[in-house]
Amino acid sequence: MVQIGEKLNSLSLKENYKISQRYYSTIKEESKLTLTQIKRMFINNNFKTWPENKTLYFIQKDVLQKQMELVSLADIYGLQSEKVYKKQLLLVNSLFFRIIAIDKLFNSVFYKTYLSYPKEEEKVKVELVEKLKIILKNPNLYISNPIKYLWIFNNNKQKLLNITTLYVIGLQHLINLVLEPLVEKTGELHSFGFRPNKSAKNALGYLNSNLLKQDSRWILNTEIKGFFDKINQKWILNNLFLHPDLIKFIKSWFNSGRIDKEVFFETEMGISPGGVLSPTLVNFTLNGLENLLMNSLIPLTNIKQQQLFNYSSQFTSNLVYIRYLDNLVILIRSKYIFNIYVKPILNKFLELRGLSLCQEKSKLFKLKENSLSLDFLGYTFKSQEKCSNKKHIFYSAKSRGIALYPNKIKVLAFLDNIRNIFIKSQNLNAYTLMKKLNPFLIKWCNYYNLGNSFHSRNTVKNAIYHLIWKWAHNKHKKWGKKLIAKTYLKQSNSRLLNNLKWVFKN
C-alpha cells in the first residue's frame, strides 16, 4: 500500500519540475499612479519619505522591465558591448533601482536576524538611497573598509558573519540588480544553486529521475576545494560583464582585506563567502562548464552522426551534469571515457580560475557496487536490486529499488539542535517553547519531504514526543503522568493529525 505522502511528494521528483514559490502580497490593488506621476512626486518631495507598499509594487514592476531590456540589449550587441555598459550605469544611478536595492537590504534575512532600526527605519532607508547616489558619482574615490569576521555559536556550531556597513550591503544589492540578469542569461541548464525559479529540490528531482533509468552509470560526486578562498580575483575582474566604473567597486571590496579576531589579513585571492554578490559570482565563474563537458564527447562520434544530430549523439546524451553552487554530480556511461575525455577538460577549466577538485571528497563509483550510497544536498540515494515487501526505506521504492531519504547524519544533527532547545527552555512555558521550536520544525519538514522520508520524519516525531515528556517531568517533578498529560498533551480529532495520538498544547 502506497502512503499518501509518497504520492504527493513524488511530484517533486519529476524531471525539471519547478517548485512554485507562492507570493502573498499585502497590497490589495496596484498603484493607480503612472510612472511619470511617481517620479514627479519624488522630485517635488525631494524624496524625504519612503514610498508606500502600492508604490513599491509599481516600482518593482518597472525595475523588472528595465532588467529585461538590459538582457535584450545583451542579446543584440553582446554582453561586453558599450551599449550594455552604458545601460548598466544608467540603471544603477536611477532612483527606482536604488529604492529596490535598499528595500532588498531591509527585507533580507541577515537584516531581520542581526540588525534592526524599528523607530527610524524609514529615515535610514531614505538616507541610504541618497548616500548611494553620492557614492556612484565618485567611483574613483571609493575605498572599502575591511570586512570584519565575527564567529558566533549557532546550534553548537561556529557560524561566520561578515560585518560591514549598511550602505556597502545596499551598494552590493544595487550592482547585483544589473549583474544577475546577465549571469542568468549565460546560466547553465542544470545549475540549481541560488537561481530564480530553481532550488535544491529541482536538483534532487533531476538526479533521481536519471538514477531511475535502466542503464548502469558511473557517478562522480565531488565539490570544489576551497572555492571562496582560492578563486582567482583577476580572472573575475577581467571577464565580468560590468561597466568599468562598477568594477572599481568590486575591486575595492576584493582588496579591502578582513579582520578576524582583531587581526588584519590581506585578501589577495578569494571572495567573501557571505556577501550579497557571492552566489552570483559563483555562478558566473562556473557557467559554461556543462557545455564544455558535453562537447568533450564529440570526438567519439563519427561525421555522419555530427551532421544528423547537430553535434549531439548517444555519448553526449549519456552524460548527466548537475551543479548546486560548488557541489558537482556527473553521471557517465564509462569510467574510461571520463578519465580520458571529461576529466582533463574539467581540471583545465578549474585551473584557469584558480580552482581544483577536492580529492578527499571526490568519489567515482557505481551505485550498485557494494551497497554504496550517494549523498547530495542532505539526502541519500541508495540502490537495491531486490525490494522487500516489509515496511522499510526500500518499501515501494519502484522496481530498481532506488531509495531517496534524508541523510542519517543530518537527522541526528537536527535532533541534537532540538534537544539543546529543550535543555535551554526549562524555565519557559509551553507557548514560548512552541514559538522557539516551530521555525526549525517547519523548515526541516518542508525540505525533507521527498521520496522515502516518512521513516526519518517518524523518527524525529517520536524523539520530540519523548523530549516533551522529559521537559514536562523536569519542570513539574511532583506531578504525575496523568496531570502532565492533561496539562500539556491532548488527543486530536483533526483529519490532518489522524496519525498522532497525542498533540503538544499550551
Protein Blocks (a to p, Z undefined) as FASTA:
>chain_A
ZZfklmmmmmmmpghiacddddddfbfbdcfbdfklmmmmmmmnoopaccdfklmmmmmm
mmmmmmmmmmmmmmmnopkbfklmmmmmmmmmpmklmmmmmmmmmmpmklmmmgccfklm
mmmmmmmmmmmmmmmmmmmlpccdddddddddeehiacddddddfklmmmmmmmmmmmmm
mmmmmpcfkbcghpehiafklmmmmmmmmmmpmbdcdddddddehkllmpcfklmmmmpc
cdfklmmmmmmmmmnopaeehiacddfeccdfkbmklmmmmmmmmgojlmmmmmmmmmmp
cfklmmmnoopafklmmpccddehjaccdddfbfklmmmmmmmmmmmmmmmnopacdfkl
gccddfkggoiacdeehiacdddfbacfbdcfkgonajnopacdddfklmmmmmmmmmmm
mmmmmmpcfklmmmmmmmmmmmmmmmmmghjlllmmmmmmmmmmmmmmmmmmmmmmmbcf
klmmmmmgccdfbfklmmbmbdcdZZ
